């Protein structure tokens, strides 16, 4: 049992607690976390309680001391000197933080606002409508291009997260428009195209920040796949007991995140948790594991998490860019880029198939530990 007043965690002595049954009962509702809130729940169910969070009691969290880098893209077309300055900023951000905020990225504020509103409209539909897009957890079936579920790692994680997600695989082969939810169809298609274009710009800057040809990452097919995740974090009655999203690293090359103004995203830096401020009109970019691998640890994939809150809902849209894992040239091997290696900088990782990495990543769920160690030489 747990004493929430003192934060003391003891072994659960309730022999009637069958976690797997409670997980299945929650999953079978197909109503997600929002269904719990809509039903008037005033307590966090046991399957969501994160004992590590209670023990932590925010002891390693500070609000400000370092500033997450902010990069203005407007100047990259002005002249070569200004572009070089931005490339250096990208390099420092990826080496030191693995996170940065992006201003003047070319996506209008009206599009950003409509994307947030579109995700809100989807999740606030009647549950029966959302069930049409619900993904079966039967691993013998292939994942569709459009899915709705709560906690992809529900049966693997030690504690479920206070979050529901609409997932749309928008590249390389986007879904037929009719497959997308009608309430957010147009904006999902528009926004994903704009993010893909921005991704190509960022890949040029990242390539140059590594000292490589601007087209290097694109020629490696690093932007072939784009998965859009529309997250909905309902208000939480006991946010001190659970997480919106557990401590984890992303599995792709980069993630481009749009967040509303409610806050809650934190990044782990210098052994402490720091808030990622909500800047109107900005996008958050973070390095994924696969970029750390091919850069041979030059760029760092950062641990991050989302706090649950009394206020809500919090809405965010994460676009994950990476190589194709299950289609295309699935036999292609990826490892540290050869031009980055030398006697002084030998390869840290072996060459891998992307599908092997993705399979390993999803098999362990969001546990806060790096999936890359499994592939070290």
Secondary structure as GFF3:
##gff-version 3
##sequence-region A 1 377
A	DSSP	beta_strand	2	3	.	.	.	ID=ss1
A	DSSP	beta_strand	8	9	.	.	.	ID=ss2
A	DSSP	alpha_helix	19	29	.	.	.	ID=ss3
A	DSSP	alpha_helix	32	38	.	.	.	ID=ss4
A	DSSP	three_ten_helix	46	48	.	.	.	ID=ss5
A	DSSP	alpha_helix	51	56	.	.	.	ID=ss6
A	DSSP	beta_strand	70	72	.	.	.	ID=ss7
A	DSSP	three_ten_helix	73	77	.	.	.	ID=ss8
A	DSSP	alpha_helix	80	96	.	.	.	ID=ss9
A	DSSP	beta_strand	99	103	.	.	.	ID=ss10
A	DSSP	alpha_helix	109	123	.	.	.	ID=ss11
A	DSSP	alpha_helix	127	130	.	.	.	ID=ss12
A	DSSP	three_ten_helix	131	133	.	.	.	ID=ss13
A	DSSP	beta_strand	146	149	.	.	.	ID=ss14
A	DSSP	beta_strand	164	171	.	.	.	ID=ss15
A	DSSP	three_ten_helix	177	179	.	.	.	ID=ss16
A	DSSP	alpha_helix	185	209	.	.	.	ID=ss17
A	DSSP	alpha_helix	216	219	.	.	.	ID=ss18
A	DSSP	beta_strand	225	233	.	.	.	ID=ss19
A	DSSP	beta_strand	243	248	.	.	.	ID=ss20
A	DSSP	beta_strand	254	259	.	.	.	ID=ss21
A	DSSP	beta_strand	265	269	.	.	.	ID=ss22
A	DSSP	beta_strand	272	275	.	.	.	ID=ss23
A	DSSP	beta_strand	283	287	.	.	.	ID=ss24
A	DSSP	alpha_helix	289	294	.	.	.	ID=ss25
A	DSSP	beta_strand	304	307	.	.	.	ID=ss26
A	DSSP	beta_strand	314	322	.	.	.	ID=ss27
A	DSSP	beta_strand	333	334	.	.	.	ID=ss28
A	DSSP	three_ten_helix	338	340	.	.	.	ID=ss29
A	DSSP	beta_strand	352	353	.	.	.	ID=ss30
A	DSSP	alpha_helix	354	364	.	.	.	ID=ss31
A	DSSP	three_ten_helix	372	375	.	.	.	ID=ss32
###
